[in-house]
Amino acid sequence: MNQQTSPLASLAPSRFTPELNRPLRSRRKEPQEFPGAFAVQYMLHIEEIATHIVHCAIKDHKALGPGLLESVYQQCLAYDLGKTCLTVACEVPIPVTYDKVKIDLGFRVDMMVEKAVIIENKTVEKLLPIHEAQLLTYLKLTDLRLGFLLNWNITLMKNGIKRMVNNLKP
């Protein structure tokens, strides 16, 4: 009996999701684990995610405008990023490790995209240095490289996007 096979069936089973009929994106790996070209591929993957984040944020802000609660923008952005086949987790708990002891203090990242990029949503008049310090701390605690501060309470969204990096290595 002949079975019909998907054109993607030749991919390794761990890289294929039949119900979505598309290959899965690779999961985050530390750049130092990849020699040469793989580190470049990792950075290109991060930049692809960043492009989707900025595009969706601007699109959502055009549709909704300023003045809503942070949670509204967060849910709309998560929905739009999900439509681009990116994995988005909201309100992700971040434990702190001190002297080899894991302490759960209730720190929560607003959004984590593909387990590679952090998004902190704000609805404030102006982003302050404490907001930048918060995002940088979250990046350090999670050992991620890229994060975005999105201030939704602004007339033009491109002026409310702050991109930050942690331990950027050439």
PEFENTA-V93675 format. One record per pair of residues at least 24 apart in sequence whose ideal C-beta (glycine too) atoms are under 10 Angstrom apart, sorted by the first residue. I is the first residue (numbers start at 1). GAP is how many residues later the second one is. D is the distance in Angstrom with one decimal. If there is no record, write none. Layout:
i: {I,I}
gap: {GAP,GAP}
d: {D,D}
This chain:
i: {20,22,24,24,25,25,25,25,25,25,26,27,27,27,27,28,28,28,28,28,28,28,29,30,30,31,31,31,32,39,42,42,43,43,43,43,45,45,46,46,46,46,46,46,46,46,47,48,48,48,49,49,49,49,49,49,49,49,49,50,50,50,50,50,50,50,51,52,52,52,52,52,52,52,52,52,53,53,53,53,53,53,53,53,53,53,53,53,53,53,53,54,54,54,54,54,54,55,55,55,56,56,56,56,56,56,56,56,57,57,57,57,57,57,57,57,57,57,58,58,58,58,58,59,60,60,60,61,61,61,61,61,61,61,61,61,61,62,62,64,65,65,65,66,66,66,66,66,66,66,66,66,67,67,67,68,68,68,69,69,69,70,70,70,70,70,70,70,70,70,70,71,71,71,72,72,72,73,73,73,73,73,73,73,73,74,74,74,74,74,74,74,75,76,77,77,77,77,77,77,77,78,78,78,78,81,81,81,81,81,82,84,85,86,86,86,86,87,87,87,87,87,88,88,88,88,88,89,89,89,90,90,92,92,92,94,94,94,94,94,95,95,96,96,97,107,107,107,107,108,109,109,109,109,109,109,109,109,110,110,110,110,110,111,111,111,112,112,112,112,113,113,113,115,115,116,116,116,116,117,117,117,117,117,117,118,118,118,118,118,118,118,118,118,119,119,119,119,119,120,120,120,120,120,120,120,121,121,121,121,121,122,122,122,122,122,122,122,122,123,123,123,123,123,123,124,124,124,124,124,125,125,125,126,126,126,126,127,127,127,127,127,127,127,131,131,132,132,135,135,135,135,136,136,136,137,138,138,139,139,139,139,140,140,141,142,143,145}
gap: {65,63,61,63,24,60,61,62,89,91,88,60,87,88,89,86,87,88,89,115,116,117,87,113,115,114,136,138,137,130,74,103,102,103,125,126,69,71,67,68,70,71,98,99,100,119,99,36,38,66,32,35,37,38,64,65,67,68,97,63,66,67,96,97,98,113,33,28,29,31,32,33,34,61,62,65,24,27,28,31,33,35,58,60,64,66,93,95,97,108,110,94,96,103,104,107,109,25,26,29,24,25,26,27,28,30,32,57,24,62,64,91,93,95,100,101,103,104,98,99,100,102,103,98,90,92,97,89,90,91,93,94,95,96,97,99,100,94,95,88,87,90,92,57,85,86,87,88,89,90,91,94,56,85,86,55,84,85,52,54,83,40,50,51,52,53,54,80,81,82,83,39,50,52,49,51,80,37,48,49,50,77,78,79,80,36,37,45,46,47,76,78,36,76,33,34,36,42,44,73,75,32,33,35,41,30,32,33,36,38,31,29,29,27,28,30,31,25,26,27,28,29,24,25,26,29,31,24,25,26,29,31,26,46,50,24,43,44,47,48,46,47,41,45,44,27,30,31,34,30,25,26,29,30,32,33,35,38,25,28,38,39,40,36,37,39,26,30,32,35,33,34,35,27,29,26,28,29,30,27,28,29,30,31,46,24,26,27,28,29,30,31,46,48,27,28,29,30,31,27,28,29,30,31,42,44,27,28,29,30,31,27,28,29,30,31,32,38,40,27,28,29,30,31,37,27,28,29,30,36,26,28,29,25,27,28,34,24,26,27,32,33,34,35,31,33,30,32,27,28,29,31,28,29,30,29,26,28,25,26,27,28,26,27,25,24,24,24}
d: {8.0,7.1,9.4,9.4,9.1,7.7,8.0,8.0,6.7,9.6,9.5,9.3,8.0,6.5,8.6,6.8,4.9,4.5,9.3,9.7,7.8,9.3,9.6,7.7,9.4,7.6,9.4,6.9,8.3,8.8,8.7,9.0,8.5,9.5,9.7,9.8,8.0,7.3,9.9,8.6,5.8,6.7,9.2,6.6,5.5,9.7,8.6,9.8,9.2,9.4,8.8,9.3,6.5,10.0,5.6,5.5,6.1,5.2,7.9,9.0,9.5,6.5,6.3,9.9,7.5,7.2,9.8,8.7,6.3,9.8,5.0,9.3,6.0,8.0,9.5,9.5,8.0,9.6,6.9,9.5,8.5,9.7,9.0,6.4,6.6,6.5,9.3,5.9,8.4,8.7,9.3,7.8,9.2,8.8,8.3,6.2,8.4,8.7,9.6,8.4,4.1,5.5,9.7,8.4,7.1,9.0,10.0,9.9,9.3,8.4,9.2,7.8,5.5,8.4,6.0,9.2,8.3,6.5,9.2,4.8,6.7,9.6,8.1,8.9,9.5,8.4,8.2,8.7,10.0,6.4,8.2,9.4,8.3,3.7,9.1,7.6,9.6,9.8,7.4,7.9,9.1,8.6,9.8,7.8,9.1,6.3,5.0,6.0,6.3,9.5,8.8,8.6,8.0,8.6,6.8,7.2,7.1,8.7,9.8,6.7,9.1,7.7,9.5,4.9,6.7,4.8,9.2,9.3,9.9,6.9,9.0,9.3,8.3,9.4,9.6,9.1,8.6,9.6,5.6,9.4,7.2,7.4,9.9,4.6,9.4,5.9,6.4,8.2,9.9,5.0,9.1,9.1,10.0,9.8,9.4,7.0,9.5,7.3,7.4,7.7,9.2,9.6,6.4,8.9,9.2,8.1,6.1,9.2,10.0,8.9,9.8,9.8,9.9,5.5,5.6,9.6,9.2,8.7,7.1,5.4,7.2,9.4,7.4,5.4,8.0,9.8,8.7,8.1,9.4,7.8,9.4,9.7,8.5,9.3,8.5,9.3,8.9,6.1,5.2,6.2,7.9,9.8,9.5,6.4,8.2,9.2,8.4,7.3,7.3,9.2,9.8,9.0,5.4,9.5,8.9,7.3,9.3,8.7,9.6,9.2,9.9,9.8,8.7,9.9,8.9,9.1,9.3,7.8,8.1,9.6,9.5,10.0,9.1,8.8,8.1,9.8,6.4,7.7,7.2,6.9,8.3,4.9,6.6,7.0,9.9,6.8,5.9,9.7,7.6,4.0,7.4,9.5,8.9,9.3,9.9,7.1,5.0,8.2,6.2,6.9,7.2,5.2,7.1,9.6,9.1,9.3,9.1,8.4,5.2,8.3,6.5,6.4,6.8,4.8,7.0,7.4,9.7,8.2,9.3,9.4,7.2,5.0,4.3,9.2,9.6,6.1,9.0,5.9,9.2,9.5,8.7,6.5,8.7,7.7,9.0,8.7,9.7,5.2,9.9,9.2,9.9,7.6,9.8,5.9,8.0,10.0,6.9,6.5,8.0,9.9,5.4,9.0,6.1,9.1,6.5,9.5,9.8,9.0,7.0,7.8,3.7,8.4,5.9,8.2,9.8,8.8,8.4,8.8}
